[in-house]
Amino acid sequence: MHLPYVEPVFRPPSEAYSLILQVTNGCSWNNCTFCEMYTQPQKQFRFKSQEDIEKELAAVVSSGAPVRRIFLADGDAMTLSFRRLKLIMQAINRYFPDIQRVSSYCLPRNLKNKTVAELAELNALGLSLFYVGCESGDDLVLERVNKGENFDTSLAALQKIKAAGAKSSVMILNGMGGKKYSEQHAVNSARLMSAAQPEYLATLVVSFPTGVERYQQGFGGEFEPLDQAGLFQEMYWLLDNLELEKTIFRSDHASNYLVLKGVLGKDKPRLLATVKAALDQPGSVRLRQEWMRGL
Ligand code: SF4
């Protein structure tokens, strides 16, 4: 089944078997200094018309491809108005009455002009999971990377999602503050997560596939990347400060040196022990080799 995608298209790893429905192109913010996902000219932000979206849904139905889950692309489809999102969800339900789950990336600012009641209505139509790239809970680090969000805006969005009965999957970027801000990045990210209690939490190691210059500018030239031991120490601070009740935690993306999985808080002692072992005796835990970290 070939849909008319504007490439490149990104999706979270857990949406590998979902239909990717590109209801917007690019990211309406597109300013984070660590993100190169939507910087090519063809990825300039725009909405797709309802007519085109419905044509694609009809084409998928007539192809006979089984669809149980749908991911709304690209970078922040939730920037669409409630009215547009409702129309899209109603169409999805018409074409796929048995749809199990619809999800989307979501920037905190995307939810500012949506009420809990509106999100609850979308949730009832199946839009029930939001991938929120908080990246950090530290205001200074967020400012340095030009995220356009802070602790309070991130928390407000995550609380809105929860109040609407939907779920959130949060991403925190390990190494994002460099050496200087590593500890405050970890501690404040943990504080944000503990306040928000997301259903899922994942970490990735920040990387710069096309060079670190733009990122370095945001830090006034004082960004010093963390080495492996520094990344482990930061992970230790993060885990140690997390006070979660029932959050599925994954730190297993290809960019991570150390694979950590568990349910927090239950598995916190085990995960901390693993990170401590990696810190104290690097040979004692199974680490990915440098060449395996390819993104
Ligand atoms: S909001 Fe997300 S997609 Fe947009 S620039 Fe930032 S990291 Fe990239």
Boltz pocket constraint, residues with backbone or C-beta under 6 A from the ligand:
constraints:
  - pocket:
      binder: B
      contacts: [[A, 27], [A, 28], [A, 29], [A, 30], [A, 31], [A, 32], [A, 35], [A, 36], [A, 37], [A, 38], [A, 75], [A, 76], [A, 107], [A, 133], [A, 147]]
      max_distance: 6.0
